[in-house]
Amino acid sequence: MAMLPLWLGAAPFGVIYAVSALAAGLSPAQTLAMSLLVFAGASQFTAVGMLAAGAGPLAVAVTTLILNARHLLMAASLAPHLRGLGPWGRLLLAAQLTDESYAVGIGRYIEGRGTPAFLAGCNLSLYTVWPLSTMVGILLGRAIPDPAAYGLDLVFPLTFVGLLVPLLKVRANRPVALVAGALTVGGALLLPGSWYVLLAGVGASGVGAWIGGRLEHEGRERSANSTNAKGANSANGKGAGDDPTPGGAP
Amino acid sequence: MMIWLTIVGMAAVTLATRALPLLVMRGELPPWLTRWLSFVPVAVFTALALRPLVVSGGPDPRLMLGAPLLAGLVGALAAWRTGSVFGTIAIGMAAYWLLRLAGV
């Protein structure tokens, strides 16, 4: 029941993904196989865009890796709750981990009511909705023989505009988007294939992390200064180096 | 064949990122890596949104400032106001068709 809004959120994306995938030249079997085997919305959208631009398997896999590296964080934060499970149980839960089921599942654990069975239920329900909506999209995509003729290839970038722009309400994300924009245009004009995605994905997020680290240093120094001299000394000592890892709490 | 290879490669790396921490992790990720990874979606979304709007596809990519970019900007405004992906697509597409009718 807790997953219902998430099904409604995921299903239309499954449909759009499938329509874009067919337009990019994937066969219906490949379109469905990707939903079943990869089962990661943002990565599938990205892969379709890159394949349409003629990218090779290596470029797509590396981009998928950096895009999905956030799952490392999610799985890592679930790990302490799943210590009691055997390795196969953990592998099964991990294989279907998504942003949505993680959010609902970890929420339950934070409330103190979480169980592996609940998490598995969240996972499985999405793993049903996602391929089903993909199939609906395949049927729909085959009904429209030439999507580009209607400008429907614009649906793809507009999807990402819709995902991106609300994120820009978080101030720290703005310089990242700006740098990513510059790297994208430069990379797309000068580099072959879809390497611009990787360039922008790694480069701009690195810049964001660096800026975030600097701000954190300053913030810590400022708050330390305002509280007591001893704290300020230790913060300054820490902030003096150019080490990009501002590390644990003082 | 290349597409199947791509799908298998994607499946492998996706499974690895999901399963590795649960199978082998003992401690926490270093904070700098956590922060870096938190910015990856913004950076990748920007790249994927912008390229089809301002750079033409094909073997000889060129900068293009026309109807797709304008429609993208209208979509961005809609996204800012509504926060809805579907609102963004609907309004962006409507803007694109109007621009095309107007001969842009």
Interface residues (C-beta under 8 A of the other chain):
Chain A: P12 F13 I16 G25 L26 S27 Q30 A33 M34 L37 V38 F39 A40 A42 S43 F45 T46 A47 G49 L51 A52 A53 G56 P57 L58 V60 A61 V62 T63 T64 L65 I66 L67 N68 A69 R70 H71 L72 L73 A75 A76 L78 A79 L82 P87 R90 L91 L93 A94 A95 L97 G151 L152 D153 L154 V155 F156 P157 L158 T159 F160 V161 G162 L163 L164 V165 P166 L167 L168 K169 A172 N173 V176 A177 V179 A180 G181 L183 T184 V185 G187 A188 L189 Y196 V197 A200 G201 V202 G203 A204 S205 G206 G208 A209 G212 G213 P244 T245 P246 G247 G248
Chain B: M2 I3 W4 L5 T6 I7 V8 G9 M10 A11 A12 V13 T14 L15 A16 T17 R18 A19 L20 P21 L22 L23 M25 E28 L29 P30 P31 W32 T34 R35 W36 L37 S38 F39 V40 P41 V42 A43 V44 F45 T46 A47 L48 A49 L50 R51 P52 L53 V54 V55 G57 P61 R62 L63 P68 A71 G72 G75 A76 A78 A79 W80 G83 S84 V85 F86 G87 T88 I89 G92 M93 Y96 W97 R100
